Amino acid sequence: MKTSEKKLTAIFGVALIILMALSSTAYAIKNGTPDEENNWSYVCWVVTYPGEGPWLYLGSGSLIAPTVVLTAGHVADVGDLVGAFAYVSFAPIPSWPYGVGSDWITVDSWYTHPSYEIGQAPQLKNWISHDVGILILEEEVTGIGQAELPDAGFVDTLPMKQDVDLVGYGVQFQIHGGGPPDWDWYNFPPQRYYASAQLIASNHVMSDEFMRVTANPGQGKGGTCFGDSGSPVLLADTNTVLGVCSWGTNGNCAGVSYEQRIDIPEILVWIQEFL
């Protein structure tokens, strides 16, 4: 992905300069709760360095096999440039520096769906497509559970306001709002949070590929934000992944967010090739 594309307001990955000041306050899913009981231990923090400059690209993901992490395409779009690398951590609060410490696992290889494509602006119909990626880890991860894939077409059977669980490491709120946050707009270290939300099961111009999920804290509901890209959208009270967090309609992470469906047959078949 080109640097200019990564600066799009609505994409929910975060590009951060490596030299960051840290504080003791965590950040996470909007209106969320820390996963203190480690109930979603298979959800990880993803750090990628495409080798294009002095910055990291951050997102979330979920383990679907001992060496396989499911994430968003724009998170897995590391490229094959010299110096590119990626790490994941399944720790509730990943250690710093990124990639250093026993909780970090090196990513051996990364893949985006063959039809993955990103356009110029989120206002355009079909500006992003097949936003799903796979990370292959250098070592097996066992004993923490795994996310489960849905049946093909499963999302189409769900009712309006279907409860879903959001789990990720992204920002819980923005201090300034209006666009992707700089490193000093919110606090570190990252922490795994979860929140309840609802599926807005309606027909819209991108419904064949994307689910719409509530992104406002009203009625105790949470939402996804920057850094949650690739995090799983789970059928409530299950480990079944309906989709992965992709993008939102504004820089304040309010209103609704759009999540890439993975129950689309051609996407499921591609994911299963890695299992």
N, C-alpha and C positions, 0 to 999 in steps of 0.2 A: 504494500500500500504506500502511495506517495505521502510525503510529509504533509502536503497541503490538504490531502484528504483526511488525515488523522486529526486535523484541527476543526473538523465539522462539529458544530455545537451539539448536535443530537446524539452522536455516537457515544455509547456509555463506557468505552474504555477510557483510560487516562494516560496521557503522555506526560512524564515528569522528568525534569532535569535530575541527573544522578546526585549532584551535590545538594542535599536537602537538609534543612534544619528539622529536628524532631522534638516533639513534646510528649507528655505522658497521656494525653487524652486520645481515646480511640475514635475511629470513624467507621461507618458501616451503612447497611440498608436503612433507607429513610423510615423514621418512626418504628425502628426495629428494636429487638431485644438481643443481648449477647447470648451466643450459644454456649453458655457456661457448662452445660451438661454434655456437651460434645455430641448432640443428637444427630448432627449432620457432619460427622467426621470425614465423610467422603468429599466434601466441598473444599476446594483449595484456592489459594491466592496464586495468581499467575504473573510472572515477571518475564518480559521478553525484551531483548535488545536487538533490533534489526541491523545494527551496524552502520546506520546512516548518520549518526551524530551522538552527542554526549547526553543521551536521555534513555530512560526506560519506558516501556509501554506496559501498563498494568491492567489486569482483568481478573476474572474468577473462572472457575471450572468445576467439573465433577468427575469423579472416578467411575468409569463404567466397566472396567476390566483391570486386572492387576497392574498393567503397564499403560493403560489407555485413559486419557482425560478428554472429556467432551467440553468444548468451549465455543466461543463465537468465531466466525471466520476472520473478522478484523482483529481479533486477539492473536489468532494462530498465524496471521499473515506476516511471519517473521522474515521470509525471503531467504535467499541463499547467498547473501553478501558475505564477504570475509569479515569475521568478527561477530557474526550473528550468534546469539545463544538464547536460552530460555531456562527458567527454573519454575518449580512449583513448591508450595509448602501447604501441608494439611494441618498445620498448627492453628489453634484458635486465634493466637496472636503470633504471626510469623516473626522470626528473629531478624534483627538488623546487624550488619549490612545484608541486603538481599543476596541470596546465593551462598552465604557463609553461615555455617552452623549445621547441626545434625538434623534439623527439621527440613532442610532444603534438598530437593531431588532434581538432578539435571535432566532436562528434556533432550532426548536423543534425536528426535525429528518431529517436524510439524507439517500439517497438511490443511489445506482449505478445500472445500467441496469444488469439484471441477467446474461447476457453474457459478461459483462465488463471484460476485461483481459488485462494485460500489460506484455510485455516480457522483454528481457534483453538489446536490442540495437536497435536503430531506423534504422540501416542498414538492419535489417532482415525483410523480407516480412511478413506482417501480425503480426508485433511485438506488435501492440495494436489493440484492437477491442472494439466496442460499448462504446466508450469513452464519455458517457453521464450520467449526474447525476441530481438528483432532491433534492432540499432543501425545507422542509416544515417549514414555519414561525410560531412563537407563536401567532402572531397577524396579522390581515388583513391589507393590504396596498391598499388604494383606492385613486382615484383622480389623479393618475400619468400616466394613460394609461397602456397598456400591449403589450407585443410582441405577434404576432400571429403565429400559427403553419402552415406549408405548407401542400399542398395535397401530398399524397403518390406519390413518383416518380417524383416530380416536378423538381428537379435539373437536371434530364436527359433531360428535354425539353429546357433547357437554352442554348443559343449559346456561342461559344467561345468569350471571352472578355466581358461577361455579367458584367455590373457595379454592384458592391455591396458596402454596407456601413459597415465599421468596427467601433465598439464602445466598449471601454473598459478602464480599469484603469492601464494597464501594462506599462512597460518602453517605453519611446519614443526613446531613443537611449542608447547605452552602451558605457561607457568610455573606458573600457578595452576589452570587447568582448571576444569571445572564450568559453563562458560557462555561466551557470546560475549566475547572478550577486550577489555578497555579498551586504550587506546593504549599504556599503560606496561607491559602484560603481555608484550609481545614487541617485537622491535627492528626498526628501519628502516635503510635504505630497502628497499622490496620488491624481489624478484628472481625472475626466471623459473626455476623448478625443474621437474624431471621425475622420475618414479619408475615402476617396474613394479608392477603389481597383477594381481589375478585376478578374473574375473567369476564370481559365484556364481549359476550358471544353474539356479535352482530356482523352483518355483511358490510364490508367496506372495500375500498379499492385494492387493498393489499391482503385481504382476508385469506386468500389461497395460500399465502406464505407466512403471514404474521398474525399472532394473537394480540389483542389489545387487553391490557391489564390496568386496573386502577392504580394511580400513582399519587393519590392524595391521602393525608393522614386522617381524614374524617372517619368517624365510626370505628376508630381503632385500627384502620387498615394502613398498611405500609406501602412502599414503592421502591423501585430500583433507581439508581443514579450512577454517576460517573464512578468507574471502578468495578461496577457489577456486570459489565459485559462478559458474556459467557457463563454467568451463573445460572443454575437450573431454576426453572419455574416448575414446581412440583404439584401434582394433584394433592390436595390437602390431606395430611395425615398418612401419606404414602411416600415411597422413594421413586415413584414413577415420574420421569421427566417429560413434561409436555413440550417444552421449548427451552431456548437459551436466551438470556437477556441480550437485546441488540441495540435499541435506540429509543429516544423519546422525542416529543414534539417541541420541547423548549429547553433552554439552558437552566431553568429552575427545577427540572425534574418533577413537574407538577402535571396534573391532568391525567393523561394516560401514557403508558409506555408500550412499545412494540417489541414483541418477543418472537424470535424465529422459531417457527414450528419444526419439530423434528419428526412428527408423525407422517410427514409427506413421504410416500413410498420411495421415491428416488433418493431422498436424504437418508431414510432408514437403511436402505440397501447399501449405500456408501458407508455409513457408520459401521454396519455389521461386517464389512470387509476387514476391519481392524481387530475384530474380536476373536 
